[in-house]
């Protein structure tokens, strides 16, 4: 039986066309351990996705009907140690830190990069990468980092596929679960809420956010209507969130899944963190 803890976390609107989640990434030390913990906590199976071309990491995924997915990422067995240390999420992998990044699906990386640069947000040059699935299918894509910090931390990184996207998202040809609709929210822990809000408004032309104090989550929350973005600033300097931001910087600290039937104003229920090892919620 699954164990959940219900918190008074506000149910924010989601899914803006400008901020369309491709996938979210969870970093850990051992992939098999992560996969067992994820299924034990959620009841959702995962599929092994293969090794990345960076000679450092491998992944498994839980995919959803809306085309988003959760990537569980860990260090490859017998990985090249220099490649591992050079990996952009090395600190998260080494610290078994859980949520570390998220990606924005775009039709043209160069065009979106140019748009973001025009607002004053730094964007890296597009970088081609990929991985080979266990069945031998080769996947290729390009990405670009947005803003400061590790890739996909405060801002999502950009991704566009060169091969067919469904072969990346659905290795067996279908979602791994129908229980959840998809990844609905990315909660980003930040050290300076006003600055993070201003950066998001500048990058995406967003209106002023809704602000809400959530004592149970231990944060002041800022959400933008029509987007999956929730910025979270710790209420206390000795809280789990403040310690996490000091350790890893501005970066995702939790993800939230949506269900097929989500009534307006529904609360968020947090799954058993002691079993999962990181914070994952669902709207009920």
C-alpha positions in Angstrom: 0.0 0.0 0.0 1.4 3.4 -0.9 2.0 5.9 1.8 1.3 9.6 1.2 1.4 12.8 3.2 -1.0 15.5 2.3 0.3 19.1 2.5 -1.4 22.5 2.0 0.6 23.1 -1.1 -1.4 25.2 -3.5 -2.7 23.7 -6.7 -1.3 26.0 -9.4 -2.4 26.1 -13.1 -0.1 24.3 -15.5 1.0 23.8 -19.1 1.8 27.0 -20.9 2.8 26.5 -24.6 5.9 28.6 -23.9 7.1 26.3 -21.1 6.4 22.8 -22.2 8.1 20.2 -20.1 10.0 17.6 -22.1 11.4 15.7 -19.1 12.7 16.1 -15.6 15.9 14.5 -14.3 16.6 12.9 -11.0 20.3 12.2 -10.1 21.5 9.4 -7.9 24.4 7.1 -7.1 23.0 3.8 -8.3 20.5 3.3 -11.1 19.1 -0.1 -10.0 18.6 1.3 -6.4 16.8 4.3 -7.8 14.5 2.3 -10.0 13.5 -0.1 -7.2 12.8 2.9 -4.8 10.8 4.7 -7.5 8.5 1.8 -8.2 8.1 0.9 -4.5 7.1 4.5 -3.7 4.8 5.2 -6.7 3.7 1.8 -8.1 5.0 3.0 -11.5 7.5 0.8 -13.4 10.5 2.2 -15.2 12.3 1.2 -18.4 16.0 1.1 -18.9 16.9 3.7 -21.5 20.6 3.0 -22.1 23.9 4.7 -21.6 24.6 8.3 -22.6 27.2 9.1 -25.2 29.2 11.1 -22.6 30.8 7.8 -21.3 29.6 8.9 -17.8 25.9 8.3 -17.2 23.1 5.9 -17.9 19.3 6.3 -17.4 16.0 4.7 -16.9 12.6 6.5 -17.4 9.0 6.6 -16.3 7.0 8.0 -19.2 3.5 9.5 -19.3 0.6 9.9 -21.8 1.2 13.6 -22.3 4.7 12.8 -23.6 6.7 14.0 -20.6 8.8 11.7 -18.5 11.0 11.3 -15.4 14.6 10.4 -16.1 16.4 8.5 -13.4 20.1 9.1 -14.1 23.2 7.6 -12.4 26.8 6.9 -13.2 27.5 4.1 -15.6 29.3 1.0 -14.3 33.0 1.3 -15.2 32.5 4.9 -16.3 35.3 7.1 -17.3 36.1 8.9 -14.1 37.3 12.1 -15.9 34.0 12.1 -17.9 32.0 11.7 -14.7 33.7 14.6 -13.0 33.2 16.7 -16.1 29.5 15.9 -16.2 27.3 19.0 -15.6 25.3 17.3 -12.8 28.4 15.6 -11.2 27.7 17.3 -7.8 24.1 16.0 -7.8 25.1 12.5 -8.8 27.9 12.4 -6.2 25.5 13.7 -3.5 22.6 11.3 -4.5 20.7 14.6 -4.6 17.5 13.6 -6.4 15.9 16.4 -8.6 18.6 18.2 -10.6 17.2 19.5 -13.9 14.4 19.8 -16.3 14.2 20.3 -20.1 12.0 22.5 -22.3 10.8 20.9 -25.5 11.2 23.3 -28.5 10.9 22.9 -32.2 14.0 25.0 -32.9 16.8 25.3 -30.3 18.6 28.1 -32.2 15.5 30.2 -32.6 14.5 29.9 -28.9 18.1 30.6 -27.9 18.1 33.8 -30.0 14.8 34.8 -28.4 16.0 34.3 -24.9 19.3 36.1 -25.7 17.2 39.1 -26.9 15.8 39.4 -23.4 19.3 39.4 -21.8 19.3 35.7 -20.7 22.5 33.9 -21.5 22.2 30.7 -23.6 24.9 28.3 -24.6 25.6 27.2 -28.2 23.6 24.1 -29.2 25.3 20.8 -28.4 24.6 17.6 -30.2 24.3 14.4 -28.1 22.5 11.1 -27.8 22.4 7.6 -26.5 21.8 4.1 -27.7 18.8 2.1 -26.4 19.4 -1.4 -25.2 17.7 -2.7 -28.3 20.3 -0.9 -30.5 18.1 2.0 -31.5 20.2 5.2 -31.8 18.8 8.4 -30.4 20.1 11.8 -31.2 19.2 15.3 -30.1 20.6 18.8 -29.5 20.5 20.8 -26.3 21.4 24.3 -25.1 21.8 25.5 -21.5 19.9 28.6 -20.3 20.9 31.0 -17.6 23.5 30.5 -14.8 24.3 27.4 -12.9 24.2 23.8 -13.9 22.2 22.9 -17.0 18.5 22.8 -16.4 18.8 24.2 -12.9 17.1 27.7 -12.5 15.9 27.6 -16.1 15.1 24.6 -18.1 17.6 23.6 -20.8 16.4 23.4 -24.4 16.1 20.2 -26.3 15.1 19.2 -29.8 15.2 15.7 -31.3 16.9 14.7 -34.6 15.6 11.2 -34.4 11.9 10.5 -33.8 10.9 11.8 -30.3 8.6 8.9 -29.4 11.5 6.5 -29.7 13.2 8.5 -26.9 10.1 8.9 -24.7 8.5 5.5 -25.2 11.1 2.7 -25.6 8.5 0.0 -25.6 6.1 2.0 -27.8 3.7 3.3 -25.0 3.8 5.1 -21.7 5.1 3.1 -18.7 1.9 4.1 -16.8 -1.6 5.5 -17.5 -2.1 6.3 -13.8 -0.6 9.8 -14.2 -1.1 12.2 -17.0 2.4 13.7 -16.9 4.8 16.0 -15.1 2.8 19.0 -14.1 5.0 21.1 -11.9 8.7 21.7 -11.3 9.4 23.2 -7.9 12.7 25.2 -8.0 14.5 26.0 -4.8 16.0 29.5 -5.0 18.1 31.6 -2.7 16.6 35.0 -3.8 13.0 34.8 -4.7 12.6 38.4 -6.0 15.6 37.9 -8.3 14.3 34.5 -9.6 10.8 35.9 -10.2 12.3 38.8 -12.2 14.4 36.5 -14.3 11.5 34.3 -15.2 9.3 37.3 -16.0 12.0 38.7 -18.3 12.7 35.4 -20.0 9.2 34.4 -20.8 7.2 37.6 -20.6 5.2 36.4 -17.6 2.8 38.4 -15.4 3.4 38.8 -11.7 3.2 35.5 -9.9 0.9 34.3 -7.2 2.6 34.2 -3.8 1.8 31.8 -1.1 3.4 30.9 2.2 3.4 27.1 2.7 4.6 26.3 6.2 4.3 22.5 5.7 6.7 22.7 2.7 8.8 25.2 4.5 8.8 27.8 1.7 7.3 31.0 0.2 6.0 29.9 -3.1 5.7 31.9 -6.3 3.7 30.4 -9.2 3.0 31.7 -12.7 -0.5 31.1 -14.1 -0.5 28.9 -17.1 3.0 27.5 -16.5 4.5 24.5 -14.6 6.9 26.7 -12.7 6.9 27.1 -8.9 9.7 29.0 -7.3 10.3 28.1 -3.6 12.3 30.2 -1.1 13.0 28.6 2.3 11.2 30.1 5.3 14.0 29.2 7.7 17.7 29.1 7.3 18.0 25.7 9.0 15.4 24.1 6.9 15.9 21.2 4.4 15.3 23.6 1.5 17.7 26.3 2.7 20.4 23.6 3.2 19.7 22.2 -0.2 20.0 25.6 -2.0 23.3 26.3 -0.2 24.6 22.9 -1.3 23.4 22.8 -4.9 22.4 26.3 -5.8 19.1 27.3 -7.5 17.8 24.1 -8.8 14.7 21.8 -8.8 13.9 20.5 -5.4 10.7 18.6 -6.2 8.4 17.5 -9.0 4.7 17.0 -9.1 2.6 14.7 -11.3 -0.9 15.3 -12.6 -3.6 12.7 -12.7 -6.1 12.2 -15.5 -8.9 13.7 -13.5 -7.7 16.8 -11.7 -10.5 19.0 -10.2 -9.7 22.7 -9.8 -8.1 23.5 -6.5 -7.1 19.9 -5.8 -4.3 19.5 -3.1 -0.9 18.0 -3.7 -0.1 14.8 -1.9 3.5 14.0 -1.3 4.7 10.4 -1.7 6.7 8.6 0.9 10.0 10.4 0.8 11.8 8.0 3.1 11.1 5.2 0.6 11.7 7.3 -2.5 14.7 9.3 -1.4 13.5 12.6 -2.9 10.3 14.8 -3.1 7.7 13.8 -5.6 4.0 14.8 -5.3 0.8 14.2 -7.2 -2.3 16.3 -7.6 -5.4 14.5 -6.3 
